[in-house]
């Protein structure tokens, strides 16, 4: 375990070093990809501090959600920003949310920026996971596998060899970054990098999370839940496509029908005698992001057939 390196009176936290390295390289990568795609960077110069705040706020919020038990027991710790609680992925999501609102008044669309942001995010995640490995965060389950590692740390609850799941993720996102660059060169329509990237990231997350051994937020779901989720996103996609052809009265009726159908399911769900199975919260979010991305890309391509 290499959580920290001491040089004289100074202590250098390894996870912070890798996190800062990932932020620097992914930012450079992001700007270069944006320039190659002929996307204007003027709004980054005009609103630089807003993007910095969005990144820091998103990273902090997602880190607190992931370790919510710690912060619920000690609420003042929410304001202790130097406690190491930060999520690089959360920071990237914060930037994406801000980009969504900024691009609404620009010629370039949000999906064009997502095609640039996603490869940069996967590159940054490589360093984020390496830092987590060095610090013993997001550790794996016990294993007899040859690559198993042993931690001697208070924050790791296993004293036996465990899966180096952080390195699994790092290698996966490193390969995904190069794959997205290949897709970028061969893609003929906007959204190819985003669509393939989210699909592969969802598959990777769903698989690797089963090797995790640290605390995670459990989600208890039924197979029917995923069928209903799929139907919901398909319904939203169809509604988004035909919305411009409907009158205001028809739009209100459609929204009321969708709300009534899926609202009734949420009310009736606790009384359904179906078997449930446990997922990690990250797996559930990955599924939601996959469904939302597929719908958004399809709607975007119908709305902008020239892109």
KAURKA-V986337 format. One record per run of one state. SS is the DSSP state (@ for helix, = for strand, . for the rest). FROM is the first residue (numbers start at 0). TO is the last residue. If there is no record, write none. Layout:
SS;FROM;TO
SS;FROM;TO
//
This chain:
.;0;2
=;3;6
.;7;8
=;9;12
@;13;35
.;36;40
@;41;45
.;46;46
@;47;65
.;66;66
@;67;72
.;73;73
@;74;78
.;79;79
@;80;82
.;83;86
@;87;104
.;105;108
@;109;134
.;135;138
=;139;139
.;140;140
=;141;141
.;142;147
=;148;148
.;149;160
=;161;161
.;162;163
@;164;185
.;186;190
@;191;210
=;211;211
.;212;216
=;217;220
.;221;221
@;222;244
.;245;246
@;247;268
.;269;275
=;276;279
@;280;302
.;303;306
//
